Amino acid sequence: MAASYDFPQDLTDAQDELRQVRAELQTLYQRVPWSAEPLNAWETHENAWRPSSRPASPGWDPQDATEIARLRKRELELAGSIVTHTYWSEFAPADVLAARTALKHHHEQQMADASS
């Protein structure tokens, strides 16, 4: 059976917000053009090992660019606060990885517990 952790509320809140921010970024990245800056279409030459191509990109809309920058900044802030949280000092260095992995998946465990 997996170890059980008593994570502090501020740590789980930060992890939950980080998960949400990353989901919002993923949604935005799927919607915006492939290049942040306007670029011409391109394709690899006919003898390329792995042929690929991209259509022309008009670049990101300024509002999208601003929102992506805001979300990236928040993602870094949250990741930094999670990694440097004093809670991790309670663990031996060899045990931190398992605890941090459990934190990443705590919302799945909560959902499973709620449906039981």
FIDO-853055 format. One record per residue (C-alpha): x, y, z; residue in three letters; residue number from 1. Coordinates in Angstrom, 1 decimal. Layout:
FIDO-853055
REC       X       Y       Z  resn  resi
REC       X       Y       Z   ALA   NUM
...
end
This chain:
FIDO-853055
REC       X       Y       Z  resn  resi
REC     0.0     0.0     0.0   MET     1
REC     1.2     3.5    -0.8   ALA     2
REC     2.3     5.8     2.0   ALA     3
REC    -0.2     8.3     3.3   SER     4
REC     0.9    11.9     3.7   TYR     5
REC    -0.7    14.7     5.7   ASP     6
REC     0.0    17.6     3.3   PHE     7
REC    -0.5    21.1     4.6   PRO     8
REC    -3.5    22.9     3.1   GLN     9
REC    -1.4    25.7     1.5   ASP    10
REC     0.7    23.1    -0.3   LEU    11
REC    -2.3    21.2    -1.7   THR    12
REC    -3.9    24.5    -2.7   ASP    13
REC    -0.8    25.5    -4.5   ALA    14
REC    -0.6    22.1    -6.3   GLN    15
REC    -4.3    22.4    -7.3   ASP    16
REC    -3.8    25.9    -8.7   GLU    17
REC    -0.7    24.7   -10.5   LEU    18
REC    -2.7    21.9   -12.1   ARG    19
REC    -5.4    24.4   -13.2   GLN    20
REC    -2.8    26.9   -14.6   VAL    21
REC    -1.2    24.2   -16.6   ARG    22
REC    -4.6    23.1   -17.9   ALA    23
REC    -5.4    26.6   -19.0   GLU    24
REC    -2.0    27.0   -20.7   LEU    25
REC    -2.5    23.7   -22.5   GLN    26
REC    -5.9    25.0   -23.8   THR    27
REC    -4.4    28.2   -24.9   LEU    28
REC    -1.5    26.5   -26.6   TYR    29
REC    -3.9    24.4   -28.6   GLN    30
REC    -5.8    27.4   -29.7   ARG    31
REC    -3.0    29.9   -30.7   VAL    32
REC    -0.9    29.6   -33.9   PRO    33
REC     2.2    27.4   -33.7   TRP    34
REC     4.6    30.4   -33.6   SER    35
REC     4.4    33.3   -31.2   ALA    36
REC     5.9    35.6   -33.8   GLU    37
REC     4.8    35.9   -37.4   PRO    38
REC     6.7    33.3   -39.6   LEU    39
REC     6.4    32.1   -43.1   ASN    40
REC     5.4    28.5   -43.9   ALA    41
REC     8.2    26.0   -44.3   TRP    42
REC     8.8    22.4   -45.1   GLU    43
REC    11.9    20.1   -45.0   THR    44
REC    13.6    19.2   -48.2   HIS    45
REC    12.5    16.2   -50.2   GLU    46
REC    15.4    14.0   -48.9   ASN    47
REC    14.9    14.8   -45.3   ALA    48
REC    15.1    11.9   -42.8   TRP    49
REC    11.8    13.0   -41.3   ARG    50
REC     9.8    15.2   -43.6   PRO    51
REC     7.8    17.9   -41.8   SER    52
REC     6.2    21.2   -42.5   SER    53
REC     4.3    24.1   -40.9   ARG    54
REC     1.8    26.5   -42.4   PRO    55
REC     2.4    30.3   -42.2   ALA    56
REC     1.8    31.7   -38.7   SER    57
REC     0.4    35.1   -38.1   PRO    58
REC     1.8    35.1   -34.6   GLY    59
REC    -0.1    35.3   -31.3   TRP    60
REC    -2.7    37.8   -30.7   ASP    61
REC    -1.5    40.4   -28.2   PRO    62
REC    -4.2    39.4   -25.7   GLN    63
REC    -3.2    35.7   -26.0   ASP    64
REC     0.4    36.6   -25.6   ALA    65
REC    -0.4    38.6   -22.4   THR    66
REC    -2.5    35.8   -21.0   GLU    67
REC     0.2    33.2   -21.8   ILE    68
REC     2.8    35.3   -20.1   ALA    69
REC     0.6    35.8   -17.1   ARG    70
REC     0.0    32.1   -16.8   LEU    71
REC     3.6    31.1   -17.3   ARG    72
REC     4.6    33.6   -14.6   LYS    73
REC     2.1    32.1   -12.2   ARG    74
REC     3.1    28.6   -13.1   GLU    75
REC     6.7    29.4   -12.1   LEU    76
REC     5.6    31.1    -8.9   GLU    77
REC     3.5    28.1    -7.9   LEU    78
REC     6.2    25.6    -8.8   ALA    79
REC     8.8    27.5    -6.8   GLY    80
REC     6.6    27.7    -3.8   SER    81
REC     5.8    24.0    -3.9   ILE    82
REC     9.4    22.9    -4.4   VAL    83
REC    10.7    25.2    -1.6   THR    84
REC     7.9    24.5     0.9   HIS    85
REC     9.1    23.8     4.4   THR    86
REC     7.0    20.6     4.5   TYR    87
REC     9.7    18.8     2.5   TRP    88
REC    12.3    19.3     5.2   SER    89
REC    10.4    16.7     7.3   GLU    90
REC    11.5    13.9     4.9   PHE    91
REC    14.8    12.2     4.4   ALA    92
REC    16.2    13.1     1.0   PRO    93
REC    15.5     9.6    -0.3   ALA    94
REC    11.8     9.9     0.6   ASP    95
REC    11.0    13.3    -0.9   VAL    96
REC    10.4    12.0    -4.4   LEU    97
REC     7.7     9.7    -3.3   ALA    98
REC     6.0    12.4    -1.2   ALA    99
REC     6.1    14.9    -4.1   ARG   100
REC     4.7    12.4    -6.5   THR   101
REC     1.9    11.7    -4.0   ALA   102
REC     1.2    15.5    -3.9   LEU   103
REC     1.0    15.6    -7.7   LYS   104
REC    -1.7    12.9    -7.6   HIS   105
REC    -3.5    13.9    -4.3   HIS   106
REC    -6.5    15.3    -6.3   HIS   107
REC    -7.0    11.9    -7.9   GLU   108
REC    -6.9    10.2    -4.5   GLN   109
REC    -9.4    12.7    -3.1   GLN   110
REC   -11.8    12.1    -6.1   MET   111
REC   -11.5     8.3    -5.6   ALA   112
REC   -12.1     8.7    -1.8   ASP   113
REC   -15.2    10.9    -2.5   ALA   114
REC   -16.7     8.4    -4.9   SER   115
REC   -16.2     5.5    -2.5   SER   116
end
